[in-house]
Amino acid sequence: MSDRETEKRLAAEAAVALVEEGMAIGLGTGSTAAYAIRKLGERVKSGLAVRALPTSAQTADLAREVGIPLIGFDRVTSLDMTLDGADEIDPALNLIKGGGGALFREKIVAAASRRLIIFADSSKRVDTLGRFPLPLEVNPFGWQVAAEQVRALGAQVSLRSRDGTLFTTDNQGYILDCLFDTIEDPAALERKLKAIVGIVETGLFVGMAEMACVAVGETVHEILPAN
Ligand code: 5RP
């Protein structure tokens, strides 16, 4: 396992250690989240009773495979804790998410959770957000209009495709990857983006994370938001 993969696994496992008996848990999406899902599956096999709400079809599939009981918003409208990865984490624990395209469901699940715990390898920590292109989920009809308005805010915008095929989300949306370089005021940018018609949700998670478990080598740091 590479150093990066070891960091992902250790960070994810530290977050899973916070899960307690009886909790309703939101489960994030991505390669780091996969480590958390597998670890939670081990704990369930050892007798831990939890229910989990997945943020993507990919996460639901893996959770089923490892034996984690799943629930939906038809059964619960609030969750004890959500465990999720991130693409960038700033010192205030503002995040860029959506590299895996699940940002819309991830944000709904995070918003429904009393606690949002993020886990990541050391490469995800940044002083200022924006080097990672910010993913935005947009409605397929008229996405070009939204893209033009995001360009006017200073971003280089590209419509996401994978292997030459247009990427569609679990909600049949498109993703715009928007390179801002630096996002000095994430809250202000979030307000501007949310005012653009056609943007369904943004990958900016501002003031939502309670703690980040970040592994540096073999040590996991539990990071709280800096003021
Ligand atoms: C998916 C996400 C992921 O949490 C984010 O992209 C990090 O993924 P990975 O753990 O694979 O680096 O937001 O929408």
py3Dmol code that shows the C-alpha trace and the ligand (Angstrom):
import py3Dmol

protein = """\
ATOM      1  CA  MET A   1       0.000   0.000   0.000  1.00  0.00           C
ATOM      2  CA  SER A   2       1.408   3.446  -0.934  1.00  0.00           C
ATOM      3  CA  ASP A   3       1.973   6.106   1.731  1.00  0.00           C
ATOM      4  CA  ARG A   4      -1.052   8.016   0.402  1.00  0.00           C
ATOM      5  CA  GLU A   5      -3.310   4.962   0.662  1.00  0.00           C
ATOM      6  CA  THR A   6      -2.042   4.245   4.185  1.00  0.00           C
ATOM      7  CA  GLU A   7      -2.897   7.811   5.201  1.00  0.00           C
ATOM      8  CA  LYS A   8      -6.380   7.483   3.701  1.00  0.00           C
ATOM      9  CA  ARG A   9      -7.006   4.237   5.535  1.00  0.00           C
ATOM     10  CA  LEU A  10      -5.708   5.483   8.900  1.00  0.00           C
ATOM     11  CA  ALA A  11      -7.708   8.726   8.694  1.00  0.00           C
ATOM     12  CA  ALA A  12     -10.888   6.894   7.711  1.00  0.00           C
ATOM     13  CA  GLU A  13     -10.465   4.316  10.462  1.00  0.00           C
ATOM     14  CA  ALA A  14      -9.946   7.043  13.084  1.00  0.00           C
ATOM     15  CA  ALA A  15     -13.244   8.595  12.042  1.00  0.00           C
ATOM     16  CA  VAL A  16     -15.056   5.252  12.178  1.00  0.00           C
ATOM     17  CA  ALA A  17     -13.815   4.852  15.778  1.00  0.00           C
ATOM     18  CA  LEU A  18     -16.155   7.748  16.675  1.00  0.00           C
ATOM     19  CA  VAL A  19     -19.245   5.775  15.663  1.00  0.00           C
ATOM     20  CA  GLU A  20     -21.327   4.590  18.614  1.00  0.00           C
ATOM     21  CA  GLU A  21     -23.958   1.932  19.112  1.00  0.00           C
ATOM     22  CA  GLY A  22     -27.382   2.806  17.715  1.00  0.00           C
ATOM     23  CA  MET A  23     -26.280   5.750  15.594  1.00  0.00           C
ATOM     24  CA  ALA A  24     -27.746   6.726  12.240  1.00  0.00           C
ATOM     25  CA  ILE A  25     -24.716   7.526  10.071  1.00  0.00           C
ATOM     26  CA  GLY A  26     -24.313   9.329   6.758  1.00  0.00           C
ATOM     27  CA  LEU A  27     -21.765   7.584   4.564  1.00  0.00           C
ATOM     28  CA  GLY A  28     -19.680   9.636   2.140  1.00  0.00           C
ATOM     29  CA  THR A  29     -18.357   8.771  -1.289  1.00  0.00           C
ATOM     30  CA  GLY A  30     -14.866   8.317  -2.715  1.00  0.00           C
ATOM     31  CA  SER A  31     -11.711   6.276  -2.333  1.00  0.00           C
ATOM     32  CA  THR A  32     -11.105   7.398   1.272  1.00  0.00           C
ATOM     33  CA  ALA A  33     -14.745   6.830   2.184  1.00  0.00           C
ATOM     34  CA  ALA A  34     -14.368   3.267   0.890  1.00  0.00           C
ATOM     35  CA  TYR A  35     -11.855   2.587   3.695  1.00  0.00           C
ATOM     36  CA  ALA A  36     -14.354   3.942   6.221  1.00  0.00           C
ATOM     37  CA  ILE A  37     -17.173   1.826   4.820  1.00  0.00           C
ATOM     38  CA  ARG A  38     -15.068  -1.332   4.976  1.00  0.00           C
ATOM     39  CA  LYS A  39     -14.005  -0.575   8.564  1.00  0.00           C
ATOM     40  CA  LEU A  40     -17.587   0.166   9.599  1.00  0.00           C
ATOM     41  CA  GLY A  41     -18.599  -3.120   7.967  1.00  0.00           C
ATOM     42  CA  GLU A  42     -16.052  -4.911  10.178  1.00  0.00           C
ATOM     43  CA  ARG A  43     -17.508  -3.239  13.266  1.00  0.00           C
ATOM     44  CA  VAL A  44     -21.035  -4.228  12.212  1.00  0.00           C
ATOM     45  CA  LYS A  45     -19.895  -7.818  11.754  1.00  0.00           C
ATOM     46  CA  SER A  46     -18.490  -7.660  15.306  1.00  0.00           C
ATOM     47  CA  GLY A  47     -21.917  -6.656  16.628  1.00  0.00           C
ATOM     48  CA  LEU A  48     -22.189  -2.862  16.331  1.00  0.00           C
ATOM     49  CA  ALA A  49     -25.813  -1.879  15.604  1.00  0.00           C
ATOM     50  CA  VAL A  50     -25.934   1.126  13.281  1.00  0.00           C
ATOM     51  CA  ARG A  51     -27.942   2.220  10.266  1.00  0.00           C
ATOM     52  CA  ALA A  52     -26.362   4.154   7.434  1.00  0.00           C
ATOM     53  CA  LEU A  53     -27.606   6.495   4.751  1.00  0.00           C
ATOM     54  CA  PRO A  54     -25.377   6.409   1.637  1.00  0.00           C
ATOM     55  CA  THR A  55     -24.483   9.503  -0.423  1.00  0.00           C
ATOM     56  CA  SER A  56     -24.206   7.647  -3.733  1.00  0.00           C
ATOM     57  CA  ALA A  57     -25.115   4.437  -5.506  1.00  0.00           C
ATOM     58  CA  GLN A  58     -21.428   3.469  -5.350  1.00  0.00           C
ATOM     59  CA  THR A  59     -21.391   3.865  -1.558  1.00  0.00           C
ATOM     60  CA  ALA A  60     -24.702   1.999  -1.211  1.00  0.00           C
ATOM     61  CA  ASP A  61     -23.288  -0.931  -3.202  1.00  0.00           C
ATOM     62  CA  LEU A  62     -20.142  -1.169  -1.068  1.00  0.00           C
ATOM     63  CA  ALA A  63     -22.081  -0.757   2.203  1.00  0.00           C
ATOM     64  CA  ARG A  64     -24.428  -3.602   1.205  1.00  0.00           C
ATOM     65  CA  GLU A  65     -21.443  -5.752   0.232  1.00  0.00           C
ATOM     66  CA  VAL A  66     -19.875  -5.346   3.697  1.00  0.00           C
ATOM     67  CA  GLY A  67     -23.166  -5.856   5.534  1.00  0.00           C
ATOM     68  CA  ILE A  68     -24.045  -2.361   6.772  1.00  0.00           C
ATOM     69  CA  PRO A  69     -27.837  -1.916   7.161  1.00  0.00           C
ATOM     70  CA  LEU A  70     -29.036   0.979   5.000  1.00  0.00           C
ATOM     71  CA  ILE A  71     -31.806   3.511   5.515  1.00  0.00           C
ATOM     72  CA  GLY A  72     -33.198   6.373   3.430  1.00  0.00           C
ATOM     73  CA  PHE A  73     -34.773   9.754   4.105  1.00  0.00           C
ATOM     74  CA  ASP A  74     -38.153   8.005   4.086  1.00  0.00           C
ATOM     75  CA  ARG A  75     -37.095   6.532   7.462  1.00  0.00           C
ATOM     76  CA  VAL A  76     -35.041   9.329   9.081  1.00  0.00           C
ATOM     77  CA  THR A  77     -34.677  13.044   8.454  1.00  0.00           C
ATOM     78  CA  SER A  78     -31.803  13.620  10.840  1.00  0.00           C
ATOM     79  CA  LEU A  79     -28.575  11.709  11.332  1.00  0.00           C
ATOM     80  CA  ASP A  80     -26.236  11.494  14.309  1.00  0.00           C
ATOM     81  CA  MET A  81     -23.046  11.802  12.295  1.00  0.00           C
ATOM     82  CA  THR A  82     -21.783  11.834   8.729  1.00  0.00           C
ATOM     83  CA  LEU A  83     -18.356  10.495   7.774  1.00  0.00           C
ATOM     84  CA  ASP A  84     -17.006  11.787   4.480  1.00  0.00           C
ATOM     85  CA  GLY A  85     -13.854  12.612   2.550  1.00  0.00           C
ATOM     86  CA  ALA A  86     -12.883  15.888   0.882  1.00  0.00           C
ATOM     87  CA  ASP A  87     -10.844  17.250  -1.993  1.00  0.00           C
ATOM     88  CA  GLU A  88      -9.518  20.281  -0.073  1.00  0.00           C
ATOM     89  CA  ILE A  89      -9.720  21.323   3.587  1.00  0.00           C
ATOM     90  CA  ASP A  90      -8.791  24.822   4.743  1.00  0.00           C
ATOM     91  CA  PRO A  91      -7.835  25.810   8.330  1.00  0.00           C
ATOM     92  CA  ALA A  92     -11.448  26.808   9.110  1.00  0.00           C
ATOM     93  CA  LEU A  93     -12.495  23.346   7.862  1.00  0.00           C
ATOM     94  CA  ASN A  94     -14.232  24.815   4.851  1.00  0.00           C
ATOM     95  CA  LEU A  95     -14.147  22.161   2.157  1.00  0.00           C
ATOM     96  CA  ILE A  96     -14.146  21.531  -1.545  1.00  0.00           C
ATOM     97  CA  LYS A  97     -15.982  18.301  -2.261  1.00  0.00           C
ATOM     98  CA  GLY A  98     -17.382  16.621  -5.329  1.00  0.00           C
ATOM     99  CA  GLY A  99     -14.323  15.148  -6.999  1.00  0.00           C
ATOM    100  CA  GLY A 100     -16.350  11.949  -7.181  1.00  0.00           C
ATOM    101  CA  GLY A 101     -19.438  13.811  -8.371  1.00  0.00           C
ATOM    102  CA  ALA A 102     -21.584  13.074  -5.303  1.00  0.00           C
ATOM    103  CA  LEU A 103     -21.590  16.597  -3.853  1.00  0.00           C
ATOM    104  CA  PHE A 104     -25.351  17.175  -4.065  1.00  0.00           C
ATOM    105  CA  ARG A 105     -26.292  14.126  -2.018  1.00  0.00           C
ATOM    106  CA  GLU A 106     -23.255  14.634   0.212  1.00  0.00           C
ATOM    107  CA  LYS A 107     -24.391  18.142   1.057  1.00  0.00           C
ATOM    108  CA  ILE A 108     -27.981  17.112   1.778  1.00  0.00           C
ATOM    109  CA  VAL A 109     -26.759  14.295   4.026  1.00  0.00           C
ATOM    110  CA  ALA A 110     -24.238  16.598   5.772  1.00  0.00           C
ATOM    111  CA  ALA A 111     -26.933  19.221   6.328  1.00  0.00           C
ATOM    112  CA  ALA A 112     -29.176  16.590   7.923  1.00  0.00           C
ATOM    113  CA  SER A 113     -26.393  15.501  10.313  1.00  0.00           C
ATOM    114  CA  ARG A 114     -25.683  16.733  13.802  1.00  0.00           C
ATOM    115  CA  ARG A 115     -21.950  16.153  13.230  1.00  0.00           C
ATOM    116  CA  LEU A 116     -19.931  16.133   9.998  1.00  0.00           C
ATOM    117  CA  ILE A 117     -16.581  14.368  10.447  1.00  0.00           C
ATOM    118  CA  ILE A 118     -14.144  14.581   7.536  1.00  0.00           C
ATOM    119  CA  PHE A 119     -11.222  12.225   6.959  1.00  0.00           C
ATOM    120  CA  ALA A 120      -8.367  12.700   4.517  1.00  0.00           C
ATOM    121  CA  ASP A 121      -4.748  12.080   3.666  1.00  0.00           C
ATOM    122  CA  SER A 122      -2.286  14.901   4.234  1.00  0.00           C
ATOM    123  CA  SER A 123      -2.407  16.152   0.626  1.00  0.00           C
ATOM    124  CA  LYS A 124      -5.924  17.522   1.142  1.00  0.00           C
ATOM    125  CA  ARG A 125      -4.955  20.248   3.620  1.00  0.00           C
ATOM    126  CA  VAL A 126      -4.498  23.680   2.052  1.00  0.00           C
ATOM    127  CA  ASP A 127      -4.118  27.223   3.338  1.00  0.00           C
ATOM    128  CA  THR A 128      -6.639  28.555   0.838  1.00  0.00           C
ATOM    129  CA  LEU A 129      -9.239  26.639  -1.157  1.00  0.00           C
ATOM    130  CA  GLY A 130      -9.343  26.779  -4.942  1.00  0.00           C
ATOM    131  CA  ARG A 131      -6.446  24.922  -6.490  1.00  0.00           C
ATOM    132  CA  PHE A 132      -8.728  21.899  -6.871  1.00  0.00           C
ATOM    133  CA  PRO A 133     -11.402  22.808  -9.461  1.00  0.00           C
ATOM    134  CA  LEU A 134     -14.646  23.423  -7.585  1.00  0.00           C
ATOM    135  CA  PRO A 135     -17.354  20.991  -8.742  1.00  0.00           C
ATOM    136  CA  LEU A 136     -20.852  22.383  -9.264  1.00  0.00           C
ATOM    137  CA  GLU A 137     -23.842  20.207 -10.045  1.00  0.00           C
ATOM    138  CA  VAL A 138     -25.973  21.862 -12.721  1.00  0.00           C
ATOM    139  CA  ASN A 139     -29.248  21.056 -14.386  1.00  0.00           C
ATOM    140  CA  PRO A 140     -28.644  19.647 -17.896  1.00  0.00           C
ATOM    141  CA  PHE A 141     -31.112  22.112 -19.443  1.00  0.00           C
ATOM    142  CA  GLY A 142     -29.334  25.429 -19.885  1.00  0.00           C
ATOM    143  CA  TRP A 143     -26.098  24.402 -18.167  1.00  0.00           C
ATOM    144  CA  GLN A 144     -24.307  26.678 -20.655  1.00  0.00           C
ATOM    145  CA  VAL A 145     -26.026  29.720 -19.118  1.00  0.00           C
ATOM    146  CA  ALA A 146     -24.860  28.814 -15.615  1.00  0.00           C
ATOM    147  CA  ALA A 147     -21.348  28.077 -16.936  1.00  0.00           C
ATOM    148  CA  GLU A 148     -21.131  31.552 -18.499  1.00  0.00           C
ATOM    149  CA  GLN A 149     -22.118  33.193 -15.221  1.00  0.00           C
ATOM    150  CA  VAL A 150     -19.515  31.194 -13.305  1.00  0.00           C
ATOM    151  CA  ARG A 151     -16.885  32.277 -15.863  1.00  0.00           C
ATOM    152  CA  ALA A 152     -17.904  35.874 -15.138  1.00  0.00           C
ATOM    153  CA  LEU A 153     -16.920  35.224 -11.497  1.00  0.00           C
ATOM    154  CA  GLY A 154     -13.363  34.478 -12.700  1.00  0.00           C
ATOM    155  CA  ALA A 155     -13.271  30.693 -13.038  1.00  0.00           C
ATOM    156  CA  GLN A 156     -12.092  28.468 -15.873  1.00  0.00           C
ATOM    157  CA  VAL A 157     -15.072  26.187 -16.358  1.00  0.00           C
ATOM    158  CA  SER A 158     -15.217  22.753 -17.939  1.00  0.00           C
ATOM    159  CA  LEU A 159     -18.096  20.333 -18.297  1.00  0.00           C
ATOM    160  CA  ARG A 160     -17.024  17.038 -16.726  1.00  0.00           C
ATOM    161  CA  SER A 161     -16.618  14.001 -18.924  1.00  0.00           C
ATOM    162  CA  ARG A 162     -15.006  10.639 -18.250  1.00  0.00           C
ATOM    163  CA  ASP A 163     -13.313   8.617 -21.023  1.00  0.00           C
ATOM    164  CA  GLY A 164     -14.921  10.836 -23.643  1.00  0.00           C
ATOM    165  CA  THR A 165     -18.433  10.388 -22.206  1.00  0.00           C
ATOM    166  CA  LEU A 166     -20.422  13.120 -20.511  1.00  0.00           C
ATOM    167  CA  PHE A 167     -20.452  12.501 -16.745  1.00  0.00           C
ATOM    168  CA  THR A 168     -23.908  12.393 -15.164  1.00  0.00           C
ATOM    169  CA  THR A 169     -24.545  12.282 -11.440  1.00  0.00           C
ATOM    170  CA  ASP A 170     -26.820   9.913  -9.524  1.00  0.00           C
ATOM    171  CA  ASN A 171     -29.449  12.681  -9.907  1.00  0.00           C
ATOM    172  CA  GLN A 172     -28.942  12.881 -13.694  1.00  0.00           C
ATOM    173  CA  GLY A 173     -27.207  16.248 -13.317  1.00  0.00           C
ATOM    174  CA  TYR A 174     -24.050  17.490 -15.002  1.00  0.00           C
ATOM    175  CA  ILE A 175     -20.894  18.640 -13.233  1.00  0.00           C
ATOM    176  CA  LEU A 176     -19.009  21.848 -14.008  1.00  0.00           C
ATOM    177  CA  ASP A 177     -15.422  21.782 -12.746  1.00  0.00           C
ATOM    178  CA  CYS A 178     -14.515  25.393 -11.980  1.00  0.00           C
ATOM    179  CA  LEU A 179     -10.903  26.416 -11.438  1.00  0.00           C
ATOM    180  CA  PHE A 180     -10.724  29.561  -9.301  1.00  0.00           C
ATOM    181  CA  ASP A 181      -7.038  29.159  -8.248  1.00  0.00           C
ATOM    182  CA  THR A 182      -7.749  30.855  -4.925  1.00  0.00           C
ATOM    183  CA  ILE A 183     -11.047  31.246  -3.113  1.00  0.00           C
ATOM    184  CA  GLU A 184     -10.335  33.982  -0.576  1.00  0.00           C
ATOM    185  CA  ASP A 185     -13.879  34.122   0.835  1.00  0.00           C
ATOM    186  CA  PRO A 186     -15.624  30.739   0.479  1.00  0.00           C
ATOM    187  CA  ALA A 187     -18.852  31.982   2.138  1.00  0.00           C
ATOM    188  CA  ALA A 188     -19.139  34.932  -0.254  1.00  0.00           C
ATOM    189  CA  LEU A 189     -18.471  32.725  -3.285  1.00  0.00           C
ATOM    190  CA  GLU A 190     -21.039  30.208  -2.064  1.00  0.00           C
ATOM    191  CA  ARG A 191     -23.681  32.969  -1.867  1.00  0.00           C
ATOM    192  CA  LYS A 192     -22.868  34.161  -5.412  1.00  0.00           C
ATOM    193  CA  LEU A 193     -22.966  30.631  -6.835  1.00  0.00           C
ATOM    194  CA  LYS A 194     -26.239  29.756  -5.098  1.00  0.00           C
ATOM    195  CA  ALA A 195     -27.802  32.845  -6.718  1.00  0.00           C
ATOM    196  CA  ILE A 196     -27.131  31.468 -10.227  1.00  0.00           C
ATOM    197  CA  VAL A 197     -30.196  29.764 -11.664  1.00  0.00           C
ATOM    198  CA  GLY A 198     -29.396  26.258 -12.878  1.00  0.00           C
ATOM    199  CA  ILE A 199     -26.763  25.500 -10.243  1.00  0.00           C
ATOM    200  CA  VAL A 200     -28.313  22.681  -8.240  1.00  0.00           C
ATOM    201  CA  GLU A 201     -25.588  22.581  -5.566  1.00  0.00           C
ATOM    202  CA  THR A 202     -21.977  23.554  -5.069  1.00  0.00           C
ATOM    203  CA  GLY A 203     -19.047  21.539  -3.751  1.00  0.00           C
ATOM    204  CA  LEU A 204     -18.210  24.287  -1.238  1.00  0.00           C
ATOM    205  CA  PHE A 205     -18.997  23.098   2.290  1.00  0.00           C
ATOM    206  CA  VAL A 206     -18.677  26.223   4.400  1.00  0.00           C
ATOM    207  CA  GLY A 207     -18.801  25.956   8.191  1.00  0.00           C
ATOM    208  CA  MET A 208     -20.287  22.459   8.094  1.00  0.00           C
ATOM    209  CA  ALA A 209     -17.445  20.222   9.297  1.00  0.00           C
ATOM    210  CA  GLU A 210     -17.005  19.775  13.033  1.00  0.00           C
ATOM    211  CA  MET A 211     -13.683  17.946  12.843  1.00  0.00           C
ATOM    212  CA  ALA A 212     -11.229  16.567  10.288  1.00  0.00           C
ATOM    213  CA  CYS A 213      -9.180  13.423  10.871  1.00  0.00           C
ATOM    214  CA  VAL A 214      -6.088  13.992   8.737  1.00  0.00           C
ATOM    215  CA  ALA A 215      -3.323  11.409   8.586  1.00  0.00           C
ATOM    216  CA  VAL A 216       0.261  12.556   8.182  1.00  0.00           C
ATOM    217  CA  GLY A 217       2.335   9.447   7.787  1.00  0.00           C
ATOM    218  CA  GLU A 218       1.169   7.083  10.516  1.00  0.00           C
ATOM    219  CA  THR A 219      -0.216   9.819  12.792  1.00  0.00           C
ATOM    220  CA  VAL A 220      -3.840  10.936  12.633  1.00  0.00           C
ATOM    221  CA  HIS A 221      -4.470  14.528  13.679  1.00  0.00           C
ATOM    222  CA  GLU A 222      -7.953  15.471  14.853  1.00  0.00           C
ATOM    223  CA  ILE A 223      -8.302  19.019  13.568  1.00  0.00           C
ATOM    224  CA  LEU A 224     -10.911  21.486  14.768  1.00  0.00           C
ATOM    225  CA  PRO A 225     -11.856  24.640  12.858  1.00  0.00           C
ATOM    226  CA  ALA A 226      -9.420  27.530  13.404  1.00  0.00           C
ATOM    227  CA  ASN A 227     -11.113  30.843  14.181  1.00  0.00           C
TER     228      ASN A 227
END
"""
ligand_1 = """\
14
5RP
C -17.026 12.769 -3.710
C -16.226 13.550 -2.727
C -15.039 12.864 -2.132
O -15.156 12.895 -0.742
C -13.803 13.610 -2.538
O -13.774 13.694 -3.955
C -12.534 12.895 -2.048
O -12.409 11.681 -2.734
P -11.183 10.711 -2.477
O -11.321 10.214 -1.085
O -11.341 9.628 -3.515
O -9.921 11.518 -2.673
O -16.487 14.675 -2.397
O -18.028 13.551 -4.276
"""
view = py3Dmol.view(width=600, height=400)
view.addModel(protein, "pdb")
view.setStyle({"model": 0}, {"cartoon": {"style": "trace"}})
view.addModel(ligand_1, "xyz")
view.setStyle({"model": 1}, {"stick": {}})
view.zoomTo()
view.show()
